[in-house]
């Protein structure tokens, strides 16, 4: 991205002032090196988002941002329903409530490494992974309805996990306002056999070691200790979420015409929040959030079963579960006034600061855990929300490394088997059903996650707590 087109506010904050039909500015959180790595399409897409009706504050862009469908991935935008605000399926994304959760095991690195290959094989066998992967669970119509309404609450009631898990999940494991009746039969059929599956793309299940602590006090509250093993699960709402996104994009294109909404890009199809299509999408999207929460909860149960065979003493308590493709109704202060807003976070993590009532009581005083996934074979990070984040970015932070090249480019550059062998030399064991998928997700196809999280920390939208290095990666 050409920095000459931007106004530099601080070392890690850049601004595109409103021009043309933009209603608000664009604010980009990144250092100069990350800005230069971003494609110009990010600025173009964010500027387009800034033209949508009812947008407030700014269109915020995270340090890991890259080109997406309509909204840039790493884009955040809030809309006021009292000001004609809209909801956009492209502003949420196709993998609704794709997210990540981390569990601590209490095990030390030296306990796990001797059996790492056997553990990798067992996890790969227990958790279905890959395009169209299916699990052992097949939901009846009644069970599907209950799952879409109940989320992780439903999963725990079915025996997949523990009641205390729910306290460490956004929305306490269940997104209120879900309307399963707005989810099509086609979407339900796509999901019927996909519960408890990772899927493909950048989704993963990793065994990681806490290899660096940046904030000892916060790390202790999160239960993170240097040299100990954690497990991280990254996946979403699978076929159901994708189908909902596909269907509602078409409905919103028609709705935008009916309500006279001028779209600078047809991929920004949207509908007024208080319109029939807008309300219908919110009901379906919330059901998809519940699907994703239930999916990660079931996978957690499967992972615990595997670990119990190797390490009966390990509990695998949940640290936290965050989603990063959502639109959620939240209260934020804009220009000194508290307003009820619908916040789109696409490839961005909610990052509430200390004292927020939505944060579990166990760490309410210090802020919400912010889990940032790395690319395959690179580090992941845990950060914590800040007090400053509310005013800076509507309490939002980045969600990962962010792609630096397309999947097509990656497959032309690397062979999957070569990537697996190179990672093995680095001490990372990879299990995947697709060598093409491994090539698409090669570490070098992504931005440097270390630089991304440092930019987030320097911008004060989240604060560094701990670094997690991979040992085992089960990859879609």
C-alpha positions in Angstrom: 0.0 0.0 0.0 1.3 3.5 -0.9 1.8 5.4 2.4 1.5 8.7 0.5 -2.2 8.1 0.2 -2.5 7.9 4.0 -2.1 10.3 6.9 0.2 8.9 9.6 -1.2 9.7 13.0 1.3 7.6 15.1 3.9 5.0 14.4 1.1 2.4 14.4 -2.0 4.3 13.3 -2.8 5.6 9.8 -5.8 7.4 8.5 -7.7 7.8 5.3 -9.8 11.0 5.8 -13.4 10.9 4.4 -13.8 11.9 0.8 -16.4 11.4 -1.8 -19.2 9.4 -0.4 -17.3 8.2 2.7 -19.3 9.0 5.9 -16.4 8.2 8.3 -12.6 7.9 8.1 -10.7 4.7 7.8 -8.2 4.0 10.6 -5.5 1.4 10.0 -3.5 -0.1 12.9 -0.1 -1.2 11.5 3.6 -0.1 11.5 5.1 1.2 8.3 6.5 -2.2 7.2 3.1 -3.9 7.5 1.4 -1.0 5.7 3.7 -1.4 2.8 3.0 -5.1 2.7 -0.8 -4.6 2.5 -2.3 -4.6 -1.0 -4.0 -1.4 -2.1 -7.3 -3.3 -2.2 -7.4 -3.1 1.6 -7.6 0.7 1.5 -10.1 0.6 -1.3 -12.4 -1.9 0.4 -12.2 -0.1 3.8 -13.1 3.2 2.1 -16.1 1.5 0.4 -17.3 0.2 3.8 -17.0 3.8 5.1 -19.8 4.8 2.6 -22.4 2.4 4.0 -25.5 3.9 5.7 -25.5 4.2 9.5 -21.7 3.6 10.0 -20.3 5.3 13.1 -16.8 6.2 14.3 -14.7 4.8 11.5 -13.9 1.7 9.5 -11.2 0.1 11.5 -8.5 -2.1 9.9 -6.3 -4.5 11.9 -2.6 -5.1 11.4 -3.2 -8.5 9.7 -5.6 -7.1 7.1 -5.7 -8.3 3.6 -8.2 -8.3 0.7 -11.5 -10.1 1.3 -15.0 -10.4 0.0 -16.5 -6.9 0.2 -15.0 -6.1 3.6 -11.3 -6.5 4.0 -10.4 -9.4 6.2 -9.3 -7.7 9.4 -12.0 -5.1 9.0 -14.3 -3.7 11.8 -17.3 -1.5 11.4 -20.2 -0.6 13.6 -23.7 0.5 12.5 -26.4 2.3 14.4 -29.9 1.0 13.7 -31.4 4.4 14.7 -29.4 6.0 11.9 -30.4 3.6 9.2 -27.6 1.2 9.9 -27.2 -1.9 7.9 -26.0 -5.5 8.3 -23.8 -7.0 5.6 -23.1 -10.7 5.1 -19.8 -9.8 3.5 -18.9 -7.9 6.7 -19.2 -11.1 8.7 -17.8 -13.5 6.2 -18.7 -17.0 4.9 -17.2 -19.0 7.9 -19.5 -17.4 10.5 -18.0 -17.4 14.0 -14.8 -19.0 12.8 -12.8 -18.7 16.0 -10.1 -20.2 18.3 -9.9 -21.6 21.7 -6.9 -22.6 23.9 -6.8 -25.1 26.7 -3.9 -25.6 29.2 -2.8 -29.1 30.0 -0.5 -28.6 33.0 2.0 -30.8 31.2 5.6 -29.9 30.6 7.2 -30.0 27.3 9.6 -32.8 28.3 6.5 -35.0 29.2 4.9 -34.6 25.7 7.8 -34.5 23.2 8.7 -38.2 23.6 5.2 -39.3 22.5 4.6 -36.3 20.1 4.3 -38.5 17.0 2.0 -41.0 18.6 -0.1 -38.1 20.0 -0.2 -36.5 16.5 -1.5 -39.7 15.0 -4.1 -40.2 17.7 -5.4 -36.6 17.4 -5.5 -36.9 13.6 -7.5 -40.1 13.9 -10.0 -38.7 16.4 -10.8 -35.4 14.9 -12.1 -35.5 11.2 -10.3 -33.0 9.1 -10.2 -31.8 5.4 -12.7 -30.7 2.8 -16.1 -32.1 3.4 -14.9 -34.0 6.4 -17.6 -35.8 8.4 -17.7 -37.0 12.0 -19.4 -39.8 13.9 -22.3 -37.5 14.9 -25.4 -37.3 12.7 -28.0 -34.8 13.9 -31.7 -35.5 13.6 -34.0 -32.6 12.7 -34.8 -32.1 16.4 -31.2 -32.2 17.4 -30.2 -29.8 14.7 -32.8 -27.3 16.0 -31.6 -27.7 19.6 -27.9 -27.3 18.5 -28.6 -24.1 16.5 -30.5 -22.7 19.5 -28.2 -23.9 22.2 -24.6 -23.7 20.9 -21.9 -25.0 23.3 -24.6 -25.1 26.1 -26.3 -27.8 24.0 -23.0 -29.7 23.4 -22.2 -29.8 27.1 -25.7 -31.0 27.9 -25.1 -33.9 25.4 -21.9 -34.8 27.4 -19.4 -33.0 25.2 -17.4 -31.1 27.9 -17.9 -29.6 31.3 -20.3 -27.0 32.6 -17.4 -24.8 33.7 -16.3 -24.6 30.0 -19.2 -22.3 29.3 -17.9 -19.5 31.6 -14.8 -19.3 29.3 -16.6 -18.9 26.0 -17.9 -15.6 24.5 -21.7 -15.3 25.2 -21.1 -18.1 27.8 -21.4 -20.6 25.0 -24.8 -19.6 23.6 -25.6 -16.7 21.3 -29.0 -15.3 22.2 -31.4 -14.2 19.5 -30.7 -17.2 17.3 -33.6 -18.1 15.0 -33.1 -21.6 13.6 -36.2 -21.2 11.4 -34.2 -18.7 9.3 -31.6 -21.4 8.5 -32.4 -23.1 5.2 -32.8 -26.9 4.8 -29.8 -26.9 2.5 -27.6 -25.3 5.1 -28.8 -27.9 7.7 -28.1 -30.8 5.4 -24.6 -29.6 4.8 -24.0 -29.5 8.6 -25.8 -32.7 9.6 -22.6 -34.8 9.6 -20.1 -32.1 10.1 -20.3 -31.5 13.9 -16.9 -32.1 15.6 -14.9 -31.6 12.4 -12.1 -29.2 11.6 -12.7 -28.6 8.0 -10.0 -27.3 5.6 -8.1 -24.1 4.7 -6.4 -22.4 7.6 -8.2 -24.4 10.3 -6.0 -26.4 12.6 -5.6 -28.3 15.9 -2.2 -27.6 17.5 -0.3 -28.9 20.5 1.9 -25.9 21.5 4.4 -25.0 24.2 4.4 -21.7 26.1 7.9 -20.6 25.1 7.8 -16.9 26.2 6.0 -14.9 28.8 5.7 -11.1 28.3 3.3 -10.2 31.2 3.8 -12.6 34.2 0.9 -11.3 36.2 -1.7 -11.7 33.4 -0.2 -15.0 32.3 -0.6 -16.4 35.8 -4.3 -15.4 35.8 -4.8 -17.1 32.4 -3.0 -20.2 33.8 0.0 -19.9 31.4 3.4 -21.0 32.5 6.6 -21.1 30.5 7.5 -24.5 29.2 4.0 -25.9 29.7 1.8 -27.4 26.9 -1.4 -25.9 25.6 -3.8 -27.1 22.9 -5.4 -24.7 20.4 -8.4 -25.4 18.2 -9.2 -23.1 15.2 -12.4 -23.8 13.2 -15.9 -22.4 12.6 -19.4 -23.2 11.4 -18.4 -25.3 8.5 -20.9 -25.9 5.6 -23.8 -24.4 7.5 -22.1 -21.0 7.9 -20.9 -20.9 4.3 -24.4 -21.7 3.0 -26.0 -19.0 5.1 -23.5 -16.4 3.8 -24.0 -17.5 0.2 -27.8 -17.4 0.5 -28.1 -14.0 2.3 -25.6 -12.3 0.0 -28.1 -12.8 -2.8 -31.0 -11.6 -0.7 -29.1 -8.6 0.4 -28.3 -7.6 -3.1 -32.0 -7.4 -3.9 -32.7 -5.7 -0.5 -30.1 -3.0 -1.2 -31.9 -2.1 -4.5 -35.3 -2.0 -2.8 -34.1 0.3 0.0 -32.2 2.6 -2.4 -28.8 1.8 -0.9 -26.0 2.7 -3.3 -23.3 0.1 -3.2 -19.8 1.0 -4.4 -19.1 -2.7 -4.7 -21.8 -5.4 -5.2 -19.9 -7.6 -2.7 -20.9 -5.1 0.0 -24.5 -6.2 -0.4 -26.4 -5.3 2.8 -29.9 -4.7 4.3 -31.1 -2.2 6.9 -30.9 -3.8 10.4 -34.6 -3.2 11.0 -35.7 -4.7 7.6 -37.2 -8.2 7.2 -34.0 -9.4 5.4 -31.8 -7.8 8.0 -33.6 -9.4 10.9 -33.8 -12.7 9.1 -30.0 -12.7 8.5 -29.3 -11.8 12.2 -31.4 -14.7 13.3 -29.6 -17.1 10.9 -26.2 -15.7 11.7 -26.7 -16.1 15.4 -27.7 -19.7 14.8 -24.5 -20.2 12.9 -22.5 -18.7 15.8 -24.1 -21.4 18.0 -23.1 -24.0 15.5 -19.5 -22.9 15.6 -19.4 -22.8 19.4 -20.9 -26.3 19.5 -18.4 -27.6 16.9 -15.4 -26.3 18.9 -16.9 -27.7 22.1 -17.3 -31.2 20.6 -13.7 -31.1 19.2 -12.6 -30.1 22.7 -14.2 -33.3 24.1 -12.5 -35.4 21.4 -9.1 -33.9 22.2 -9.6 -34.5 25.9 -10.4 -38.1 25.2 -7.1 -38.5 23.3 -5.0 -36.8 25.9 -6.6 -38.9 28.7 -5.1 -42.0 27.0 -1.6 -40.6 27.0 -1.8 -38.4 30.2 -4.6 -39.4 32.5 -3.6 -36.6 34.9 -4.1 -33.8 32.4 -7.4 -31.9 32.7 -7.2 -29.6 29.7 -9.1 -26.7 31.2 -10.4 -24.1 28.8 -8.6 -20.7 28.9 -11.0 -18.9 26.5 -12.8 -19.2 23.2 -13.1 -16.2 20.9 -14.9 -15.8 17.6 -13.6 -13.6 14.7 -16.3 -13.5 12.0 -19.4 -12.0 13.6 -21.8 -9.2 13.9 -22.7 -8.6 17.5 -25.0 -6.1 19.3 -22.9 -4.1 21.7 -22.9 -0.8 23.6 -20.0 1.5 22.7 -19.2 5.2 23.4 -19.1 7.3 20.3 -18.3 11.0 20.6 -19.0 10.9 24.4 -22.4 9.2 23.9 -23.2 5.5 24.7 -24.9 3.9 21.7 -26.3 0.5 20.9 -24.4 -0.7 17.8 -24.1 -3.7 15.6 -20.4 -4.4 15.3 -19.1 -6.3 12.3 -15.8 -8.0 13.0 -14.5 -9.9 9.9 -11.2 -11.6 10.7 -11.0 -9.5 13.9 -11.3 -10.5 17.6 -13.3 -8.8 20.3 -10.9 -7.5 22.8 -12.8 -6.1 25.9 -10.6 -4.3 28.4 -10.6 -4.6 32.2 -13.9 -4.4 34.0 -16.2 -5.2 31.1 -19.2 -7.2 32.3 -18.9 -9.7 29.4 -15.5 -10.8 30.6 -15.5 -14.0 32.9 -15.2 -13.0 36.5 -11.9 -15.0 36.8 -10.1 -12.3 34.8 -12.5 -9.4 34.6 -10.0 -7.2 36.5 -7.3 -7.6 33.9 -9.2 -7.9 30.6 -10.3 -10.5 28.0 -7.9 -13.1 26.5 -7.2 -12.3 22.9 -6.0 -15.4 21.0 -4.0 -14.8 17.8 -3.4 -17.8 15.7 -0.2 -18.1 13.7 0.2 -19.7 10.3 1.2 -23.4 10.1 4.6 -23.9 11.8 4.9 -20.4 13.2 4.1 -19.1 16.7 0.7 -18.1 18.0 0.1 -15.5 20.7 -2.2 -14.7 23.6 -2.8 -11.1 24.3 -5.2 -9.3 26.6 -7.7 -6.5 25.9 -6.8 -3.0 27.0 -8.7 0.0 28.5 -7.5 2.1 25.5 -9.0 -0.4 23.0 -12.6 0.8 23.5 -11.8 4.3 22.2 -9.2 3.2 19.6 -11.0 0.3 17.9 -14.3 -0.5 19.5 -12.4 -3.0 21.6 -11.2 -5.0 18.6 -7.9 -6.6 17.7 -6.3 -8.7 15.0 -7.0 -12.5 14.7 -4.0 -14.0 13.0 -1.1 -13.4 10.7 -3.1 -12.6 7.6 -2.3 -13.9 4.1 0.6 -12.4 2.1 -0.2 -14.3 -1.1 -3.1 -16.2 -2.6 -3.6 -20.0 -2.2 -3.0 -20.3 -6.0 0.3 -18.5 -5.7 1.3 -20.7 -2.8 0.7 -23.9 -4.6 2.9 -22.7 -7.5 5.6 -21.8 -5.0 5.7 -24.8 -2.7 5.1 -28.6 -2.6 3.1 -29.8 0.3 5.5 -32.7 1.1 8.5 -30.3 1.1 6.7 -28.1 3.6 5.9 -31.0 5.9 9.5 -32.2 5.7 10.9 -28.7 6.4 8.7 -28.3 9.4 9.7 -31.7 10.7 13.3 -30.5 10.6 12.2 -27.6 12.8 10.5 -29.9 15.3 6.9 -29.4 14.1 4.9 -32.6 13.3 2.2 -32.0 10.7 -0.7 -34.3 9.9 -3.0 -33.4 7.0 -5.1 -35.3 4.5 -4.1 -32.9 1.7 -0.6 -32.0 0.5 -2.1 -29.4 -1.7 -3.8 -27.9 1.4 -0.5 -27.9 3.2 1.1 -26.0 0.3 -1.7 -23.5 0.3 -1.1 -22.9 4.0 2.7 -22.8 3.9 4.1 -20.5 6.6 5.7 -18.1 4.1 2.3 -17.6 2.4 1.3 -15.5 5.5 2.6 -12.3 7.0 5.0 -12.4 9.9 2.7 -13.0 12.9 5.5 -11.7 15.3 5.3 -8.3 13.5 1.5 -8.3 13.5 1.1 -8.8 17.3 3.9 -6.3 18.1 2.0 -3.7 16.0 -1.2 -4.5 18.0 0.7 -4.2 21.2 2.3 -0.9 20.2 -1.0 0.5 19.0 -2.5 -0.5 22.5 -5.5 -2.3 21.0 -4.3 -5.4 22.8 -1.3 -6.2 25.1 1.2 -9.1 24.7 1.0 -11.8 27.3 2.5 -15.1 25.9 4.0 -16.7 22.9 3.1 -20.3 21.9 5.3 -22.4 19.7 3.9 -25.4 17.7 4.9 -29.0 18.4 2.1 -30.8 16.6 -0.2 -29.4 13.9 -3.2 -31.3 12.6 -4.1 -29.3 9.5 -7.1 -29.2 7.1 
